[in-house]
Amino acid sequence: MKPKTIYEIGEHIFDYFVLSFLVNISLFLLIPFTPIYMGVVSYILDEDKSLRKIFAYIKENIKVIVSISIFILLIFVVCYINVFALQPQDSLLYYFIQVLSYILFFVGTIVFVYSPTIIYYMNVTAKQAIFNSLLLVLCNPFKAIVIIGVVIGFIYIGTHSIIFIIL
């Protein structure tokens, strides 16, 4: 392994600042968050690090990324509406809808976490990426729960730090 020059180290630091900026801007806009997230994952997985490859990855997989983004957005919107907008009632149907919403939230989080890596390494459709994401969880459920917990923790910390900066 050759030692890195100051130029290469500075380039990596600049890339990470740009990536952080892109993720924060896309998080504010919410719709482009999933494609940018998938592009950032492709940047991390790629050995030849280049910011252009983020957008090239998004461009070459645009159909799959858009369909998975719509799938994830619909799941999260339905879960949010069911959990926070419905008025609590003492009926069995209400609790069934709540449990179903949490299960859907878990499935959406699984697809959100695993699908970028699956799309990067395999040439798959959106349906295959969703199916493979669910299969990865079934193979090692403990590891999947830990990964999802870490991702939810980072998203929670990130959104609260952004809100703190704004206020």
SVG drawing of the C-alpha trace seen along z (x, -y; Angstrom):
<svg xmlns="http://www.w3.org/2000/svg" viewBox="-64 -29 68 46">
<polyline fill="none" stroke="black" stroke-width="0.4" points="0.0,0.0 1.5,-3.3 1.4,-6.3 -1.2,-8.9 -0.1,-12.3 -1.5,-15.5 -3.4,-16.1 -5.2,-12.7 -6.0,-13.3 -7.4,-16.8 -9.4,-15.4 -11.0,-12.8 -11.8,-15.5 -13.4,-17.7 -15.4,-14.8 -16.8,-14.1 -17.8,-17.7 -19.6,-17.7 -21.3,-14.4 -22.4,-15.8 -23.8,-18.9 -25.6,-16.8 -27.2,-14.5 -28.3,-17.4 -29.8,-19.3 -31.6,-16.2 -32.9,-15.5 -34.5,-19.0 -36.1,-18.3 -37.0,-14.7 -37.9,-13.5 -34.2,-13.3 -33.0,-11.8 -33.2,-8.1 -31.4,-8.6 -28.6,-10.7 -28.4,-8.1 -28.0,-5.4 -25.4,-7.4 -23.4,-8.0 -23.5,-4.3 -22.1,-3.6 -19.4,-6.2 -18.4,-4.4 -18.5,-0.9 -16.5,-2.0 -12.7,-1.7 -12.1,-4.5 -13.7,-7.4 -15.1,-10.1 -18.0,-12.4 -19.1,-12.1 -19.7,-8.4 -22.5,-9.2 -24.5,-10.9 -23.4,-8.3 -24.7,-5.6 -28.0,-7.4 -28.3,-7.9 -27.6,-4.3 -30.0,-2.9 -32.6,-5.6 -35.6,-3.3 -34.8,-1.1 -34.0,-4.0 -37.1,-5.9 -39.4,-3.0 -37.7,-2.1 -37.9,-5.7 -41.6,-5.8 -42.1,-2.5 -40.2,-3.8 -41.8,-7.2 -45.3,-5.6 -44.6,-3.2 -43.2,-6.0 -46.1,-8.4 -48.7,-5.7 -47.0,-4.7 -46.7,-8.4 -50.3,-9.0 -51.5,-5.9 -49.3,-6.3 -49.5,-10.1 -52.6,-11.3 -55.2,-8.8 -57.0,-9.5 -56.6,-6.8 -59.7,-4.7 -60.4,-1.7 -61.1,0.7 -59.3,3.8 -59.1,2.4 -57.1,-0.7 -54.5,1.5 -54.3,3.8 -53.6,0.8 -51.0,-0.5 -49.2,2.9 -49.4,3.1 -47.9,-0.4 -44.9,0.5 -44.4,3.7 -44.5,1.6 -42.1,-0.9 -39.7,1.9 -40.0,3.3 -39.4,-0.2 -36.4,-0.7 -35.0,2.7 -35.5,1.8 -33.9,-1.6 -30.8,-0.2 -30.1,2.9 -31.3,1.9 -28.4,-0.4 -25.8,2.3 -27.9,4.9 -28.4,2.5 -24.7,1.7 -23.5,5.3 -26.3,6.9 -28.2,5.9 -31.7,6.2 -35.1,4.7 -36.9,2.9 -39.0,6.0 -35.8,8.2 -34.0,5.6 -37.0,5.5 -37.1,9.3 -33.4,9.6 -33.5,7.0 -36.0,9.0 -34.1,12.2 -30.9,10.6 -32.9,9.9 -34.2,13.5 -30.6,14.9 -29.2,13.0 -32.0,11.3 -29.8,10.2 -27.3,8.4 -30.2,6.8 -31.8,5.4 -28.4,4.0 -27.8,2.3 -31.3,0.9 -31.0,-0.4 -27.7,-2.1 -29.3,-3.7 -32.3,-4.9 -30.0,-6.3 -28.0,-8.2 -31.1,-9.6 -32.6,-10.6 -29.3,-12.3 -29.0,-14.0 -32.5,-15.3 -32.3,-16.7 -29.0,-18.3 -30.4,-20.0 -33.4,-21.2 -31.1,-22.5 -29.0,-24.4 -32.1,-25.9 -33.6,-27.0"/>
</svg>
